[in-house]
Amino acid sequence: MDASQLTAQEFEQFQALIFQLCGIRVPENKVTLLSNRIRRRLKGTGAVDFQAYLKLLRSPAGRDEREEFLNVVTTNETSFFRTEKHFEWLGTTFVDELRERARLGTHPQSIRIWSAACSSGEEPYTIAMCLAENRHKLTDWKIEIHGTDISETVLAKARAGLFGPDVATEVPEKLRARYFHHEAGSSCWEAKSSLKQLVTVSNHNLMEPNPQKAYDCIFIRNVLIYFSRESKQIVINHLVHSLAPGGYLVVGPSEGIFDMLGMLQKRSTFLYQKA
Ligand SMILES: C[S@@+](CC[C@H](N)C(=O)[O-])C[C@H]1O[C@@H](n2cnc3c(N)ncnc32)[C@H](O)[C@@H]1O
């Protein structure tokens, strides 16, 4: 197997493919990192070298492998209640505002939230807990939380509502008891059906428009940092299109898009609203 490090030409070929598949522009100084990660997939597929692997990825038969490939070149790191203030806002100001709008007759009794690039589901399930905690204020309201990601591997976990031992440290005890099943001694935590029924997940590439109905709030966090500026603009246009009038965009601290949101009204450092 001849695969120590990508040549400059191979790096460019993989860089172009990654950009085409998901909008991420891998910087030139990441050649060693990218080589190491791709080498893992050479072992996994039996491809004899980088060129053979590239050929597989580009072929129609490489569909499943393209998924594995994106899994090794992107990060799926996530956690419950990541950047807590976003969820404090959601469970208080946001809910109260929608209730007030519903009282005035300018909003239906429904909440639709999109967790865009949701990884294994910690973000949409945190959103679900925040809204479930407000159920007493939202009797008869329809609540829909939609998580999407480009990776089927992480989506399978989100879809199952099964989580690992991090639940014990990331989710407050009161909420763990209320919303998760857990057998003593097990490292597995399963979301209860009261939570699962609020969350749906599906595969979606942020570089494409989302055909679903408009959302009252969209979370876009910890994903756009490695996208090129051109890709970020495409994603932002799709997200803004998917926001209902008066809907909010919750932006992660490292997206690098704060200067690209001029079409929205800035409400705070992380929060933007469609007029
Ligand atoms: C670091 S995780 C962030 C998860 C969550 N939003 C959070 O803040 O904890 C980034 C996720 O973005 C996904 N991703 C990368 N490129 C994408 C694209 N073009 N479309 C949809 N998801 C993408 C990855 O598969 C990964 O699960």
PDBQT file of the ligand as one rigid body, heavy atoms in Angstrom, charges set to zero:
ROOT
HETATM    1  C1  LIG A 301     -19.439  19.907  15.309  1.00  0.00    +0.000 C 
HETATM    2  S1  LIG A 301     -21.005  19.236  14.814  1.00  0.00    +0.000 S 
HETATM    3  C2  LIG A 301     -22.098  20.456  15.527  1.00  0.00    +0.000 C 
HETATM    4  C3  LIG A 301     -23.323  19.835  16.136  1.00  0.00    +0.000 C 
HETATM    5  C4  LIG A 301     -24.258  20.804  16.849  1.00  0.00    +0.000 C 
HETATM    6  N1  LIG A 301     -24.784  21.801  15.936  1.00  0.00    +0.000 N 
HETATM    7  C5  LIG A 301     -23.566  21.466  18.018  1.00  0.00    +0.000 C 
HETATM    8  O1  LIG A 301     -23.372  22.684  17.985  1.00  0.00    +0.000 OA
HETATM    9  O2  LIG A 301     -23.229  20.790  18.988  1.00  0.00    +0.000 OA
HETATM   10  C6  LIG A 301     -20.991  19.660  13.062  1.00  0.00    +0.000 C 
HETATM   11  C7  LIG A 301     -21.932  18.785  12.238  1.00  0.00    +0.000 C 
HETATM   12  O3  LIG A 301     -22.089  19.397  10.955  1.00  0.00    +0.000 OA
HETATM   13  C8  LIG A 301     -22.308  18.354  10.018  1.00  0.00    +0.000 C 
HETATM   14  N2  LIG A 301     -22.062  18.897   8.671  1.00  0.00    +0.000 N 
HETATM   15  C9  LIG A 301     -20.898  19.228   8.087  1.00  0.00    +0.000 A 
HETATM   16  N3  LIG A 301     -21.101  19.690   6.842  1.00  0.00    +0.000 NA
HETATM   17  C10 LIG A 301     -22.445  19.656   6.645  1.00  0.00    +0.000 A 
HETATM   18  C11 LIG A 301     -23.290  20.002   5.552  1.00  0.00    +0.000 A 
HETATM   19  N4  LIG A 301     -22.784  20.495   4.400  1.00  0.00    +0.000 N 
HETATM   20  N5  LIG A 301     -24.610  19.830   5.684  1.00  0.00    +0.000 NA
HETATM   21  C12 LIG A 301     -25.145  19.336   6.830  1.00  0.00    +0.000 A 
HETATM   22  N6  LIG A 301     -24.396  18.986   7.898  1.00  0.00    +0.000 NA
HETATM   23  C13 LIG A 301     -23.066  19.143   7.806  1.00  0.00    +0.000 A 
HETATM   24  C14 LIG A 301     -21.348  17.254  10.449  1.00  0.00    +0.000 C 
HETATM   25  O4  LIG A 301     -21.743  15.990   9.953  1.00  0.00    +0.000 OA
HETATM   26  C15 LIG A 301     -21.433  17.368  11.992  1.00  0.00    +0.000 C 
HETATM   27  O5  LIG A 301     -22.338  16.442  12.528  1.00  0.00    +0.000 OA
ENDROOT
TORSDOF 0
